[in-house]
């Protein structure tokens, strides 16, 4: 059993003893802490607080939702339950409802035995590091006070946000429904038997896409494969795209904040390149800055410079990307895991708006040999390869000392230390950062060939081993 308490939320496996997993007692504890924190932030204590909640389709979702809703109501907070929803839908609903916050009940790409409480502030954005720390402190102190019977909150249900979210996307100036409809795309989708199976087909039809081949669109929580949208988990849709002679395939994770794309030839577009392609389209229409995290491909920087705009990198984590986007007034940003953040709609990773913008891009893409070939569009971007590695360390090893030594060794190279150590070598880079939950150093490297990326990572790993020997 596993229970991970972090600044961004609480996640764990279902079952087992309290404190060892995400048990009902743990759900009450952390939902109470969040509600207590939220109540302490109100400017007018006489006004009833409101929280929006929604869940993905995993098996434990209804159970967790009932406990969360009851706990918040017990604190005197009104709860708007969206039911089966998506992470970005809950985020936009928080502001639309003028709510004080939101909780998304999802473990994202984790397997079905996991669930989590993802915590939002009044802007519909993930709570900050400091706010997350404050919530955890309240949970540990146990200083929660519940409402009297005359001041309990009210629970209501709202199933209108599927259409509201889609309408918001359709109303975006850069979403070209007319062009998408004219292309008559045939699209295969894999929604891993979660809420994407409700939202993605509805969005595609609203965009004028009628020919949809649905894989795993029944929201029953029984994931047919590892739900993380990585190439090794997308073998079936790759074959289906070719079998059905489709123009492309679309894959989302269980809570629909990550988007992966499969080209018409069954090859992966590349999760790193979802954001790159969307940014290319957005910047062609709206000049502005871009942001991704330090571990994302430099292809976004290339595209940004092509339009004479400025690229900035943030620390890893959606909260950090959003903070940097606001600081630099970025018009598009996100993470290399297929997470697109388009602030024209809201500051959160949103696979649905990613789909609409990508299809608008593909529908307007012109090539003399191919009128709607996803692979041809992909070929317009420089190929970079990221090698992902890690070194497991014993708990007694000081990871900060290792990072400092690597910094010193490569001090003549351009280096960023905002999140671990990132060293740049012309168009290549290597990023080392320590895990927040275990004694591991993650080592990501990127180059124009896979072998060079692997070699670069191997060189840094060798350096680390030498440092360990010296100590």
N, C-alpha and C positions, 0 to 999 in steps of 0.2 A: 504494500500500500504506500502511496506517496501523497504528501500534502506540501505544496510549495507556496509560501507566502511572499509575495513581492510587492513592490510599490505600485504596480499596474493592476493588481488583482490577486485573486486566490484561485489556485487550480489544484486539482488532485484527482485521485482515482476514487471511484465509488465503492463503498463497502469497507469492512474492517472496523477497527476501534477508532473512537473519536481521537483526533489529534494525529492519527496515522494516515488518514485519507480525507476525502471530502464527505464527511459524515453529516447527518442532519444537525447534530450539535454544532459542528464547525460552520455549517451554512448559517445557522442562527447567530452564532458569535460574530461572524464577519459582516453579515447583512446588518446586524445591530450596530456594529462599529461604524459602518458606512453611513447608516441613517443618522446616528448620533453626530457624526462629523458634519453631515449635510445640514442638520438642524442648527448647529452652532454657527453656520455661515449666513443664516438668514438676516437680512437687514431689518425686517419687520416680523417679530416673533408672533404677532397676532394673526398673520396670514398662514394658511395651511401650506405645508410643503408638499411638493408633488414629485414623483419619480416615475419615469417610463421604464418598463422592463420588456424584454423579448428574448426568445430563445431559438437556437437551431434545433434540428430534429433528432438529436441523439436521444437514446432510450431513456436516460435519467432526467431529461429536460423538464418534463412535466412535474416530477417529484421535486426537483430543485426549485422550480418556479413557484410552486405552491408554498414552499417554506419561506422563500425570499419575500413573496407578496405578503404572507401572513405576518412575518416579522416586521416589515415596514409599516403595515397597517397598525400593528401593536405599538409602534413608536408614535403614532398619530400622523403618519404620512399618507397622503392619497397616492394610490398606485394606478397607473394606466398600463394594462397588460396588452401588448400587441400580439401575444401568442407566438405562433411560428413566424419567425422574422429573420432578418439578417443584421449583422453588426452595423453596416452603414445606415440601414433603415431606422434602427433604434437611435442612432446618432442624430439623424435629421429630425426625428420625432421629438427629441428633447427640446430643441429650439422652437419647433412648430407648436408644441404644447406649453411653451413658456414654463417648462419644468425646472426644478432645482438640480436635477441630475438624472442618471440612468444606469441601469445594470443590464449587461448583456450576458445571458446564460449560455455560454459556449466555451468549449476547449479548443476552438479553432481547428487546426489540422491534426490535433492529437487523436489517437484511436478511441473507439467507442466507450471504453471503460473510464475515460476521463471526462470531467466537466469542470467548469470554472465560472467565477463571477468576475466579469470585466467591468470596471468602474468608470463612470463618466461624470464630468462636472456639468455645470449649468449651460455650457456652450456646446454640449454634445461631444466633447473631446475627452480623451483619456486623462485621468487625473495626473497632476504633475508629480515629480519625485517627492517633493516635500509633502504634498497632500497625501500621497500614498503612505509615506512614513507616518504621518499623523494618524491616519486611519488604523494602521497596524498597532500603533501605540495605544489607541483607545481600546482595541480588541484585547491587547495583553493586560491592560489595566482593569478592564471589565467594568468601567464606570458608565453603564448604560441605564437610562431611566425610561420606562415605558409609560404610555399614556393611560389615563383613567378611562373608564368605560364610556364616559360622555365625550371623550376627545379622540377616540380611535379614528384612524384614517378610513377612507372609502376605496374599495377596489372596483375598477371599471375595466371593461374590455373594449378594444378598438381594433377592428380588422380592416380599416380603410387605408392604412399606410402603404400597402402594396401599391395601390393605384396612385396615392399621393407621391410616393417616391419616384415612380415611373413618370408621372406628369412633370415633376421637377426636372428630371433628366431631359424629357422631350422639349421642355421650354428653354433649355440652354442654347444660346445662339450658335455654338459650334457643332451641335448635334444636327447632322444633315439627314433628316428622315427621308426627304424626297430622293436624294441620291442613293441611299441604302435600298429603298423600295425599288428603284429602277434597276438595280443590279440583280435583283431576284436571286439573292444568295441562297445556297443550300448549306445548312450548318448542322453539324453533329455536336451535341452537348453532353457532357458528363457532369452530373450534379451530385454525385456520391451519396445518393439517397438522403439528402438533407434539404434545407429550405431553398437552395438554388433551384431545385426541381419545381418550385412554385414560382419563384421570381424571375428566373432567366427566360423560360418560355414566354411568360407574360410580357417581359420587356421586348424580346425579339419580335413578337407579333405586333406590339405597339410601334415598333420601328419599321414595320412593313415586311418582315421576314416571315414567309408562310411555310417554306420547306424546311422543317426542323426534324432531325432524327434524334430522339431522346434516349439517352443511356442513363439508367439509375436516377430517375427523376421522382421516385416515390419517396416522400419524406418520412421514412420509417426508422431512420437512425441505424440501420444495418449497413454499414459501409462495405461495399463489395471489394474494396482494395484499400491499401493505405491511403488515407484521405489527403495527404499532403501532395499538392499538384506538381510533383517532380517527374522527370522523364521515365524513370524506372517504374512508376506507378500508372503510367498512361499508355501502356501497350495496347489495350483493347480499343481505346478511342482512336489511336493511330491507325489501327487496321480498319476500323469502321469508316474513317474519313475516306480511305482509298476504296473500300468496298462499295460505298454508296456514291462514289464519284462526287463528293462534297467539295465545296469551295474552301472550307476551313472547319476546325473544331474548336470548341470553347470549353474550358474546364474551370470550375470554381471549387474552393474548399468548403467545408461544412457551414461556415458563417458568412461566406460570400464577400470576403474582403480581399481575396487574392485571385488573380486571373492568369491562366496559362492558355496559350494558343497553339493549335496544331495546324500546320500548313496543308495545302491540298494534296501534297505528295506523302503525307503521313509523318513528315519530319517535324520536330519541335521548332516552333518559332523561337523559343528560349525564354524562360521566365524573366531573366534579366532584361530582355528586350521588349516586354510588354510596355513598361514605362517609357523606354526609349522611343518606341513607335508613336505612342500617344503624345509624348512631348514634342516630337517632330511635327505632328499635326497641329497641336495647340500653338507652337511657336511660329508656324507658317501663317497663322491667322492673328495671333496676339503676341507681340514681342514682349519678353520679360525674362526674369531670372528663373533658374531651376535649382532644385535641391534633391539630393539622395544621400543615403548614409555612406560612411567610409568604406563599407564592404561591398558596395554596388559597383557595377561595371562603369568604366570610364567612357563608354559609348554615349552616355547621357551628356557628358561634358563635351564630347565631339559635336553632337547635334546642337547643343546650346551655343557653342562658339561659331558654328556655321551660320547662325542667325545674328551674330554679333552681340549676343547676350551673355550674362554672367552666371556661371555655375558655382554652387557652394556645396560642401559636404558637411554632414552633421554626424554626431555620435549615432551608433546603432540604436534603433528603437523608434517606434512611430511618434512618441511624444517629442523626442529630440528632433526628428525631421520636421514636425509641425512648428516647433519653436523656431527653427532656423528659417523655415519658409516665411513665417510672419516677420522675422527680423529683417529678411532680405526682400520682402514683397514679391516672393516667387509666384509665378502664374501656374506652375505645375511642379509636382514633386512626388516623392514616394520612396519605395524601397525595391531592391532588386529581386524580391521574392514574388513579383507580380502584383505588388501593391501600388495602386495609382491614387494619388491625392490631388483632387482638383478643387481648389478653394472657391471657385465660382459657385460651386454647389455646397461643399462643406469641407472642413479640415479633418478628413478621415479616409483611410484606405477604402476604396469602393469599387468592387469588381463590376457592378452594374453600370456606373458611369464610364468605367474603363472599356466595357463592351461597346457602349454607344459611341464613344470617341474613336475607338479603334475601327469600328465598322464605317464610320464617317470618313476616316482616313483612307481605308481600303477602297471604299466606293468612289473616292475622288482621285485615287492613284492612277496615273496613266503611264502605260508602257506599250511600246509599239508591238510587242510580241504577246502581250497578255493583258486582258482588260480587268481581271479581278484575281490575279494570282498572288496569294499570300506569300509564297516562297520568293517571288520576284521582289516584292516589297522588302522582305527580310534581307535580301542580297544587297540592298542599297546602304546597309549599315555595316561598318567595319566589324569583322569577326574578332571578338575577344573571348578568351577562355579563362574561367575562374577555377582554380584548384582549391578545394576545401579540405583542410587537415586539422588535426588537433594532437596535442601532447598531453597525456594524463600524468599528473604529478602526485607525489605523496603530500598529504596535508601539511607537513612541516616545512615545505619549500615555500619561500617568499616569492610569489609571482612578480610583485612589483620590482624586486631587485633584478630579476631576469629581464624584464622589459627595459629597465634603466640601462643595463649592460648592453642590450641590443641597440638602444638609442645611441649610446656612446660610440659603439663600433661603427655605426653608419651615420654619424653626425654630419658628414660632408654632403649627404644627400638631402633633398627636401623631405622634411619629416613633420607629421602632425601627431600631437599627443592629446587631442581632445577626447579620445576613446582608445586607450591602449597606445600602441605605436604603429603608425602607418608610414612606410618608407616608399618613396617614389623613385623609379629608375626610368627616366624618359617616359615611354608609354606603358611601362610595366610598374606594378606596385605589389607590396606585400603588407598585410594588415594583421597585427598580433593584438589580441585582446583576451583578457581573462574572463572566465565564466563567473557569473554572480552566484551560482548555486553549487559548483563543484570545483575541485582543484584541477582545472583544465586550462590550457592556453589554446585558443582557437587561432589557426593560421590560415588566412585566405590570401591567395596570390592571383594576379591576372597578367596575361600576356596575349600576344597575337597567335600563339600556338599553344596547344595543350601541353606539349612536352616541355616548353620553356616555362610555363606556369608551374608545372610540377617540379622542374629543376630549381626554380626560384624558391619555392616552398621548402624543398629538400635542403637547400643551402642554409636557410634560416633555422630549420630544425636541427641541422648539424651544429650550427652556432650555439643553439640552446643547450644541446647535449654537452658541448665543450664547457659551457659555463657551469652546468651541473657537476661535471667532473672536478672542476676547480674548487667547488664548494663542498 
